[in-house]
Amino acid sequence: MSLRIPSHILSALIATGFVLSMSSTAAWSADIDLAKMKVEDGLPKSLTGKPGDAKKGRSAAINRKKGNCLACHAMPVPEQADHGDIGPDLDGVASRLTAAEIRLRIVDPKAVNEDTIMPSFYRTARFHRVQKKWQGKTIISAQEVEDITAYLLTLKDKN
């Protein structure tokens, strides 16, 4: 059995750094220490020390060169076509996860599920075979992590 990934999703995954493989050394960008953190606590502290902007977060989340969440997730973004269905639907995510849990999943989803194909958007280490243009760089900034977290926290169940 072979896995077929639609070309638009494969392109999106490559563009966001999915091709980077993990190694076993623990290192993070910023002052995040995974060894001292309990995964079930998520990342409770803002990476920037200030709250995110939900409007900017929505923009970053649907930007194909930033968060690119639509490549894998359905979202309440009717103006964009071709929502993915590989990841969970993000409509109502704030009713299921806390800010700390959402932030961790953006920063390093493999901390929660080592088998996920979701890229780590704010980590610069534990990779090998990194393209030169990505070495030492994150996919999104700390403020964009906070902005996307703020946006996703607006997505609550309608009930």
Z-matrix of the N, CA and C atoms (Angstrom, degrees):
N
C 1 1.450
C 2 1.520 1 108.43
N 3 1.307 2 116.96 1 130.69
C 4 1.465 3 119.65 2 178.04
C 5 1.514 4 109.32 3 -113.02
N 6 1.305 5 115.28 4 149.78
C 7 1.450 6 122.74 5 179.47
C 8 1.510 7 108.88 6 -91.58
N 9 1.325 8 117.08 7 125.09
C 10 1.458 9 121.20 8 176.81
C 11 1.508 10 108.52 9 -106.56
N 12 1.295 11 116.12 10 120.67
C 13 1.458 12 122.04 11 177.27
C 14 1.515 13 106.77 12 -107.91
N 15 1.351 14 117.06 13 124.63
C 16 1.461 15 119.37 14 179.22
C 17 1.530 16 110.35 15 -55.09
N 18 1.336 17 116.08 16 144.74
C 19 1.463 18 120.86 17 -174.05
C 20 1.516 19 112.82 18 -59.85
N 21 1.348 20 118.92 19 -35.29
C 22 1.471 21 119.82 20 -179.85
C 23 1.525 22 110.83 21 -67.92
N 24 1.326 23 117.48 22 -33.11
C 25 1.465 24 120.54 23 177.80
C 26 1.525 25 109.88 24 -75.17
N 27 1.319 26 116.94 25 -42.10
C 28 1.462 27 119.68 26 177.98
C 29 1.519 28 110.80 27 -60.23
N 30 1.325 29 117.32 28 -43.64
C 31 1.467 30 120.85 29 178.11
C 32 1.519 31 110.72 30 -61.11
N 33 1.330 32 116.46 31 -41.72
C 34 1.464 33 120.20 32 -179.58
C 35 1.520 34 110.87 33 -65.35
N 36 1.324 35 116.15 34 -41.82
C 37 1.466 36 119.47 35 179.97
C 38 1.527 37 110.97 36 -65.25
N 39 1.298 38 116.88 37 -40.89
C 40 1.465 39 120.26 38 178.17
C 41 1.521 40 109.54 39 -64.83
N 42 1.318 41 116.62 40 -42.86
C 43 1.467 42 120.18 41 -178.81
C 44 1.520 43 112.25 42 -63.75
N 45 1.318 44 117.82 43 -30.04
C 46 1.463 45 120.04 44 -179.14
C 47 1.509 46 112.92 45 -93.56
N 48 1.311 47 117.23 46 6.91
C 49 1.460 48 119.02 47 173.90
C 50 1.512 49 114.52 48 94.22
N 51 1.320 50 117.67 49 13.80
C 52 1.455 51 120.40 50 -179.25
C 53 1.524 52 112.29 51 -57.82
N 54 1.303 53 118.22 52 -31.06
C 55 1.453 54 121.22 53 -176.42
C 56 1.524 55 112.79 54 -66.69
N 57 1.310 56 116.78 55 -8.50
C 58 1.453 57 119.79 56 178.61
C 59 1.528 58 108.82 57 -76.45
N 60 1.311 59 117.23 58 127.28
C 61 1.453 60 120.67 59 179.32
C 62 1.508 61 110.18 60 -95.71
N 63 1.326 62 115.45 61 156.71
C 64 1.452 63 120.98 62 -177.17
C 65 1.528 64 110.90 63 -88.90
N 66 1.330 65 116.76 64 147.77
C 67 1.459 66 122.03 65 166.93
C 68 1.517 67 106.68 66 -114.30
N 69 1.320 68 118.57 67 -178.09
C 70 1.456 69 119.41 68 -172.18
C 71 1.522 70 115.08 69 -94.93
N 72 1.308 71 119.53 70 -3.45
C 73 1.473 72 119.46 71 -178.62
C 74 1.518 73 110.36 72 -75.22
N 75 1.320 74 116.83 73 139.38
C 76 1.463 75 120.42 74 179.31
C 77 1.512 76 109.82 75 -92.03
N 78 1.304 77 116.57 76 114.80
C 79 1.458 78 121.55 77 175.16
C 80 1.518 79 108.13 78 -154.80
N 81 1.289 80 116.48 79 142.15
C 82 1.458 81 122.29 80 -177.82
C 83 1.501 82 109.50 81 -131.14
N 84 1.306 83 116.00 82 160.97
C 85 1.446 84 119.16 83 167.15
C 86 1.531 85 106.25 84 -81.69
N 87 1.296 86 117.17 85 165.15
C 88 1.469 87 124.13 86 -177.57
C 89 1.528 88 110.26 87 63.25
N 90 1.316 89 117.38 88 -155.65
C 91 1.466 90 121.74 89 -175.91
C 92 1.517 91 111.42 90 -106.26
N 93 1.294 92 118.62 91 37.10
C 94 1.454 93 122.99 92 -177.10
C 95 1.516 94 108.56 93 -90.98
N 96 1.311 95 116.91 94 125.48
C 97 1.457 96 121.29 95 -179.42
C 98 1.523 97 109.00 96 -116.47
N 99 1.316 98 116.10 97 98.14
C 100 1.460 99 121.52 98 -177.07
C 101 1.518 100 112.12 99 -60.73
N 102 1.321 101 117.57 100 -35.53
C 103 1.463 102 120.96 101 -177.69
C 104 1.526 103 111.64 102 -60.89
N 105 1.332 104 117.26 103 -31.04
C 106 1.463 105 120.93 104 -178.52
C 107 1.522 106 112.50 105 -93.36
N 108 1.309 107 116.85 106 -2.90
C 109 1.452 108 121.64 107 -174.42
C 110 1.525 109 111.04 108 -101.83
N 111 1.302 110 116.30 109 141.48
C 112 1.463 111 121.25 110 171.04
C 113 1.525 112 106.26 111 -92.95
N 114 1.303 113 116.66 112 123.59
C 115 1.465 114 120.98 113 -176.11
C 116 1.526 115 110.94 114 -55.29
N 117 1.334 116 117.78 115 -37.65
C 118 1.459 117 119.60 116 -178.37
C 119 1.532 118 112.70 117 -66.00
N 120 1.348 119 117.42 118 -16.60
C 121 1.465 120 120.82 119 176.35
C 122 1.522 121 111.75 120 -83.95
N 123 1.322 122 117.10 121 -15.71
C 124 1.449 123 120.58 122 -177.68
C 125 1.522 124 110.60 123 68.64
N 126 1.315 125 116.09 124 -153.82
C 127 1.471 126 122.31 125 175.33
C 128 1.527 127 107.37 126 -113.86
N 129 1.338 128 117.19 127 90.05
C 130 1.466 129 120.09 128 -173.27
C 131 1.525 130 114.75 129 -70.30
N 132 1.318 131 118.59 130 -24.36
C 133 1.460 132 120.33 131 -177.67
C 134 1.520 133 111.61 132 -94.73
N 135 1.311 134 114.92 133 139.38
C 136 1.456 135 121.24 134 174.50
C 137 1.521 136 109.06 135 -59.30
N 138 1.308 137 117.51 136 140.77
C 139 1.461 138 121.46 137 177.57
C 140 1.524 139 111.65 138 -71.39
N 141 1.321 140 116.38 139 -20.76
C 142 1.461 141 120.87 140 -176.36
C 143 1.518 142 113.03 141 -110.14
N 144 1.330 143 117.10 142 -13.06
C 145 1.458 144 120.38 143 -175.92
C 146 1.516 145 113.00 144 82.94
N 147 1.326 146 116.55 145 2.67
C 148 1.464 147 119.55 146 177.12
C 149 1.520 148 109.36 147 -136.24
N 150 1.326 149 116.92 148 156.71
C 151 1.468 150 119.51 149 -177.60
C 152 1.519 151 111.94 150 -69.12
N 153 1.315 152 114.29 151 157.26
C 154 1.456 153 120.13 152 176.83
C 155 1.513 154 111.61 153 -83.00
N 156 1.311 155 115.45 154 165.80
C 157 1.453 156 123.94 155 178.35
C 158 1.531 157 107.02 156 -107.79
N 159 1.328 158 116.36 157 111.99
C 160 1.468 159 121.10 158 -174.77
C 161 1.532 160 112.40 159 -60.33
N 162 1.322 161 118.03 160 -36.75
C 163 1.472 162 120.65 161 -179.39
C 164 1.531 163 110.02 162 -65.74
N 165 1.326 164 117.15 163 -44.98
C 166 1.463 165 120.65 164 176.95
C 167 1.528 166 110.09 165 -66.12
N 168 1.332 167 116.52 166 -35.51
C 169 1.461 168 121.10 167 178.77
C 170 1.513 169 112.44 168 -63.66
N 171 1.321 170 116.54 169 -41.07
C 172 1.468 171 119.84 170 177.64
C 173 1.520 172 109.43 171 -61.92
N 174 1.318 173 116.02 172 -44.29
C 175 1.461 174 120.90 173 179.77
C 176 1.536 175 111.02 174 -61.07
N 177 1.327 176 117.42 175 -45.25
C 178 1.472 177 121.12 176 179.59
C 179 1.525 178 110.97 177 -66.96
N 180 1.330 179 117.30 178 -39.05
C 181 1.464 180 121.42 179 -177.73
C 182 1.522 181 112.24 180 -63.15
N 183 1.329 182 117.08 181 -36.42
C 184 1.463 183 119.23 182 -177.06
C 185 1.523 184 112.75 183 -97.37
N 186 1.324 185 117.68 184 -1.85
C 187 1.460 186 122.17 185 177.40
C 188 1.525 187 108.67 186 -73.34
N 189 1.307 188 117.71 187 123.74
C 190 1.468 189 122.48 188 -176.42
C 191 1.527 190 112.96 189 -65.45
N 192 1.333 191 118.32 190 -16.88
C 193 1.467 192 121.20 191 179.46
C 194 1.526 193 112.03 192 -106.80
N 195 1.307 194 118.04 193 3.87
C 196 1.472 195 122.39 194 178.59
C 197 1.528 196 107.78 195 -118.34
N 198 1.341 197 116.54 196 -108.39
C 199 1.453 198 120.67 197 -178.10
C 200 1.514 199 113.29 198 -66.49
N 201 1.322 200 115.69 199 -42.37
C 202 1.466 201 121.86 200 178.32
C 203 1.524 202 112.77 201 53.32
N 204 1.323 203 116.16 202 34.82
C 205 1.466 204 121.30 203 -177.66
C 206 1.530 205 112.32 204 -58.77
N 207 1.335 206 116.60 205 -31.30
C 208 1.465 207 120.31 206 -177.48
C 209 1.525 208 113.56 207 -66.91
N 210 1.309 209 117.64 208 -15.81
C 211 1.466 210 119.40 209 178.21
C 212 1.522 211 110.86 210 -62.94
N 213 1.321 212 116.27 211 -31.70
C 214 1.471 213 120.01 212 -175.43
C 215 1.523 214 114.32 213 -123.65
N 216 1.329 215 117.57 214 -17.51
C 217 1.471 216 121.02 215 -174.20
C 218 1.522 217 111.48 216 -121.18
N 219 1.334 218 115.67 217 142.87
C 220 1.461 219 120.58 218 167.09
C 221 1.525 220 106.38 219 -80.40
N 222 1.324 221 115.53 220 141.44
C 223 1.456 222 121.55 221 -178.89
C 224 1.526 223 108.62 222 -143.12
N 225 1.328 224 117.51 223 159.86
C 226 1.462 225 119.36 224 177.05
C 227 1.534 226 110.54 225 -78.06
N 228 1.324 227 114.64 226 69.53
C 229 1.461 228 122.67 227 -178.11
C 230 1.525 229 106.52 228 -131.69
N 231 1.337 230 116.98 229 78.08
C 232 1.462 231 119.98 230 -173.49
C 233 1.527 232 114.72 231 -65.24
N 234 1.336 233 117.92 232 -21.91
C 235 1.469 234 119.50 233 -178.11
C 236 1.523 235 113.12 234 -76.84
N 237 1.319 236 117.75 235 -9.53
C 238 1.466 237 121.93 236 178.26
C 239 1.531 238 109.64 237 -109.70
N 240 1.301 239 115.93 238 132.98
C 241 1.472 240 120.90 239 177.79
C 242 1.524 241 109.42 240 -91.22
N 243 1.294 242 116.48 241 174.26
C 244 1.461 243 123.73 242 172.11
C 245 1.520 244 114.43 243 59.90
N 246 1.308 245 117.00 244 55.86
C 247 1.457 246 120.89 245 173.79
C 248 1.521 247 108.53 246 -75.71
N 249 1.318 248 116.48 247 143.19
C 250 1.454 249 120.65 248 -179.69
C 251 1.515 250 112.13 249 -79.81
N 252 1.328 251 114.93 250 166.67
C 253 1.465 252 119.68 251 177.37
C 254 1.529 253 111.69 252 -134.72
N 255 1.335 254 116.73 253 17.34
C 256 1.467 255 120.78 254 177.81
C 257 1.525 256 109.97 255 -75.73
N 258 1.338 257 116.33 256 -42.84
C 259 1.462 258 121.68 257 179.06
C 260 1.514 259 110.07 258 -95.61
N 261 1.327 260 116.54 259 172.22
C 262 1.467 261 119.66 260 179.87
C 263 1.528 262 111.98 261 -66.66
N 264 1.311 263 115.77 262 152.10
C 265 1.461 264 122.52 263 174.71
C 266 1.530 265 107.32 264 -62.65
N 267 1.315 266 117.68 265 130.27
C 268 1.464 267 120.80 266 -177.45
C 269 1.530 268 113.46 267 -89.62
N 270 1.326 269 117.56 268 -6.75
C 271 1.461 270 118.93 269 174.82
C 272 1.528 271 107.43 270 -66.26
N 273 1.302 272 117.70 271 122.88
C 274 1.463 273 121.97 272 -178.77
C 275 1.518 274 113.89 273 89.09
N 276 1.334 275 118.59 274 5.83
C 277 1.466 276 121.79 275 -176.72
C 278 1.527 277 111.99 276 -58.89
N 279 1.334 278 117.87 277 -32.94
C 280 1.469 279 120.48 278 -178.74
C 281 1.522 280 112.15 279 -70.82
N 282 1.325 281 117.43 280 -14.94
C 283 1.458 282 120.72 281 174.67
C 284 1.523 283 111.37 282 -85.67
N 285 1.327 284 116.13 283 -12.49
C 286 1.468 285 120.91 284 -178.81
C 287 1.525 286 113.59 285 -107.51
N 288 1.333 287 117.44 286 -30.25
C 289 1.460 288 121.74 287 -174.19
C 290 1.529 289 111.25 288 -128.63
N 291 1.326 290 115.65 289 151.55
C 292 1.464 291 121.29 290 175.59
C 293 1.530 292 109.58 291 -84.92
N 294 1.321 293 116.01 292 170.97
C 295 1.467 294 120.59 293 176.05
C 296 1.520 295 110.23 294 -58.36
N 297 1.326 296 117.54 295 -42.40
C 298 1.471 297 121.78 296 -179.25
C 299 1.526 298 111.29 297 -63.18
N 300 1.331 299 116.91 298 -39.97
C 301 1.464 300 120.73 299 179.44
C 302 1.524 301 111.31 300 -69.94
N 303 1.323 302 117.12 301 -39.65
C 304 1.462 303 120.95 302 177.67
C 305 1.524 304 109.84 303 -64.79
N 306 1.336 305 116.77 304 -47.18
C 307 1.468 306 121.30 305 -179.29
C 308 1.526 307 110.80 306 -57.11
N 309 1.328 308 117.94 307 -45.26
C 310 1.464 309 121.01 308 179.48
C 311 1.520 310 110.97 309 -61.27
N 312 1.309 311 117.25 310 -41.64
C 313 1.467 312 120.13 311 -179.10
C 314 1.528 313 112.24 312 -65.65
N 315 1.315 314 117.34 313 -28.85
C 316 1.462 315 120.57 314 176.29
C 317 1.525 316 110.12 315 -77.77
N 318 1.325 317 116.18 316 -46.12
C 319 1.469 318 121.43 317 -177.67
C 320 1.522 319 110.82 318 -65.01
N 321 1.323 320 117.50 319 -51.56
C 322 1.469 321 121.31 320 -176.06
C 323 1.520 322 110.48 321 -153.94
N 324 1.321 323 117.90 322 83.30
C 325 1.463 324 120.46 323 -178.20
C 326 1.528 325 113.69 324 -61.65
N 327 1.330 326 117.91 325 -23.97
C 328 1.464 327 120.02 326 178.96
C 329 1.522 328 112.15 327 -69.17
N 330 1.320 329 118.38 328 -16.83
C 331 1.458 330 121.39 329 174.45
C 332 1.529 331 110.06 330 -67.14
N 333 1.324 332 116.61 331 -27.74
C 334 1.462 333 122.48 332 179.77
C 335 1.523 334 110.91 333 -93.26
N 336 1.324 335 116.52 334 -42.75
C 337 1.464 336 122.16 335 -177.58
C 338 1.522 337 108.23 336 -141.25
N 339 1.316 338 116.83 337 101.65
C 340 1.470 339 120.00 338 -175.68
C 341 1.520 340 113.49 339 -64.16
N 342 1.327 341 118.71 340 -15.64
C 343 1.455 342 122.13 341 179.88
C 344 1.533 343 113.83 342 -93.88
N 345 1.321 344 117.25 343 -0.58
C 346 1.459 345 119.31 344 -178.17
C 347 1.527 346 110.97 345 -66.03
N 348 1.326 347 115.32 346 150.91
C 349 1.460 348 119.53 347 173.94
C 350 1.525 349 110.84 348 -97.53
N 351 1.334 350 116.42 349 -1.29
C 352 1.461 351 119.82 350 178.04
C 353 1.526 352 109.46 351 -64.86
N 354 1.336 353 117.23 352 131.04
C 355 1.465 354 119.19 353 179.77
C 356 1.524 355 111.74 354 -72.67
N 357 1.308 356 115.81 355 155.51
C 358 1.461 357 121.98 356 174.05
C 359 1.520 358 106.91 357 -84.93
N 360 1.314 359 116.63 358 114.13
C 361 1.457 360 120.61 359 -172.63
C 362 1.519 361 114.08 360 -83.05
N 363 1.342 362 117.48 361 -19.30
C 364 1.465 363 119.22 362 -177.64
C 365 1.522 364 110.09 363 -136.46
N 366 1.304 365 114.67 364 60.40
C 367 1.454 366 120.88 365 176.39
C 368 1.514 367 106.40 366 -144.66
N 369 1.319 368 117.08 367 144.99
C 370 1.464 369 120.01 368 -178.08
C 371 1.518 370 112.51 369 -119.90
N 372 1.300 371 118.13 370 -1.61
C 373 1.462 372 120.46 371 -175.97
C 374 1.526 373 110.34 372 -131.13
N 375 1.325 374 115.18 373 179.28
C 376 1.467 375 124.24 374 -176.27
C 377 1.521 376 111.21 375 69.40
N 378 1.319 377 116.74 376 27.75
C 379 1.449 378 122.42 377 175.67
C 380 1.520 379 108.69 378 -120.16
N 381 1.298 380 116.81 379 161.65
C 382 1.459 381 120.49 380 168.08
C 383 1.530 382 107.58 381 -138.95
N 384 1.326 383 114.61 382 160.48
C 385 1.461 384 121.45 383 -177.05
C 386 1.529 385 111.71 384 59.16
N 387 1.320 386 116.53 385 44.31
C 388 1.458 387 122.23 386 -179.99
C 389 1.525 388 109.47 387 -81.14
N 390 1.320 389 117.17 388 132.29
C 391 1.460 390 120.55 389 175.17
C 392 1.523 391 108.55 390 -58.71
N 393 1.321 392 116.96 391 144.15
C 394 1.471 393 121.18 392 -177.07
C 395 1.522 394 112.22 393 -53.51
N 396 1.329 395 117.60 394 -40.13
C 397 1.465 396 119.62 395 -176.95
C 398 1.531 397 112.58 396 -66.42
N 399 1.349 398 118.38 397 -16.94
C 400 1.462 399 121.84 398 -179.67
C 401 1.528 400 113.29 399 -103.88
N 402 1.319 401 119.19 400 -8.13
C 403 1.459 402 121.22 401 -176.55
C 404 1.524 403 110.85 402 -60.74
N 405 1.338 404 115.59 403 125.23
C 406 1.457 405 121.98 404 178.98
C 407 1.519 406 114.65 405 73.13
N 408 1.333 407 117.48 406 8.49
C 409 1.465 408 121.19 407 -177.38
C 410 1.523 409 110.23 408 -116.34
N 411 1.315 410 115.06 409 150.92
C 412 1.451 411 120.63 410 173.21
C 413 1.526 412 108.65 411 -96.39
N 414 1.310 413 117.11 412 160.90
C 415 1.465 414 120.72 413 178.67
C 416 1.525 415 109.85 414 -72.10
N 417 1.338 416 115.89 415 -41.11
C 418 1.463 417 120.96 416 176.54
C 419 1.523 418 108.64 417 -128.95
N 420 1.317 419 116.48 418 162.28
C 421 1.466 420 121.59 419 -178.89
C 422 1.533 421 110.99 420 -81.09
N 423 1.312 422 115.80 421 167.00
C 424 1.464 423 120.87 422 176.35
C 425 1.526 424 110.24 423 -58.66
N 426 1.333 425 116.88 424 -41.03
C 427 1.464 426 119.17 425 179.67
C 428 1.523 427 110.82 426 -66.04
N 429 1.321 428 117.68 427 -36.42
C 430 1.466 429 119.85 428 177.44
C 431 1.530 430 110.90 429 -67.37
N 432 1.319 431 117.93 430 -34.00
C 433 1.481 432 120.23 431 173.21
C 434 1.521 433 108.74 432 -58.24
N 435 1.331 434 116.47 433 -47.62
C 436 1.465 435 120.80 434 -178.96
C 437 1.523 436 111.43 435 -66.44
N 438 1.322 437 117.51 436 -39.28
C 439 1.466 438 120.99 437 179.39
C 440 1.528 439 110.86 438 -65.37
N 441 1.330 440 117.40 439 -45.18
C 442 1.473 441 120.80 440 179.40
C 443 1.526 442 109.75 441 -65.46
N 444 1.328 443 117.35 442 -40.18
C 445 1.469 444 120.49 443 176.19
C 446 1.529 445 109.48 444 -59.11
N 447 1.329 446 117.84 445 -46.38
C 448 1.466 447 121.65 446 179.60
C 449 1.531 448 110.57 447 -60.03
N 450 1.330 449 116.84 448 -42.51
C 451 1.460 450 119.56 449 178.47
C 452 1.531 451 111.25 450 -63.63
N 453 1.323 452 116.35 451 -48.44
C 454 1.468 453 118.87 452 -178.34
C 455 1.526 454 111.52 453 -62.27
N 456 1.323 455 117.70 454 -28.29
C 457 1.467 456 121.06 455 177.56
C 458 1.525 457 111.99 456 -70.27
N 459 1.324 458 118.26 457 -13.40
C 460 1.469 459 121.20 458 175.43
C 461 1.527 460 111.33 459 -83.55
N 462 1.329 461 117.55 460 -12.78
C 463 1.461 462 122.06 461 -175.27
C 464 1.522 463 110.25 462 -90.25
N 465 1.320 464 116.09 463 82.83
C 466 1.459 465 121.88 464 -179.01
C 467 1.532 466 109.41 465 -106.57
N 468 1.344 467 114.79 466 155.19
C 469 1.455 468 119.41 467 176.14
C 470 1.534 469 109.21 468 -59.63
N 471 1.307 470 116.55 469 145.85
C 472 1.465 471 122.22 470 -177.22
C 473 1.528 472 113.08 471 -75.47
N 474 1.303 473 119.30 472 -15.47
C 475 1.475 474 122.71 473 -174.73
C 476 1.501 475 110.75 474 -63.64
